[in-house]
Amino acid sequence: YKLINANNGIKGVALAEAEEVSLILLDINLPDIDGYEVARRLRASNKRELATVPIIAVTANALKGDAQRALLAGCDVYMSKPINIRELWARVEAFVPSA
């Protein structure tokens, strides 16, 4: 896999719009806009592919309703930290099988 890193939400949206992406790992707790807003902006982007690109939300938030909030914002999967790396790998592979 080729990884593209963004250190905040605005940069992440811009990179997703500029690059070809197959999957997005999205932290919910970002320094500028939260991951929920990032997901909404990606789904509403003029770049049509972003309406369906898989988004895996990764967060330390584990309160009741957080998973539902992420899914309603447009995320496909919600994973709370600490992440089980095998589960994350299985989720990524389900969306984007490796060669």
C-alpha positions, 0 to 999 in steps of 0.5 A: 500500500502507498500511504499519504499522511495529513496532520489535520482535517483540512489538509486531509480533505485536500489530499483526498481530493488531489490524490487517487485514494482507495481507502481513508483511515480517519482519526476523529480527534483532529486539531482543526475540524473533527473527523465527523466534519472531514467525513461529511466534506469527503462525502459531499466533495465534487470529486465523485469517487469520494462519495464511496471511498471506504472510510475507517474511523479510528478514535479514542472516543468510546462513548455511547453514540460515537459509533453511530455519529461516525456512521451517520457522518459517512464513515463505513467502519468505526474502531475505538482505540486501542486498535487490534492490529489484526482487526484493522488489517482485516478491515483494510483487506476487506476494502482493498485487497493487497496484490 
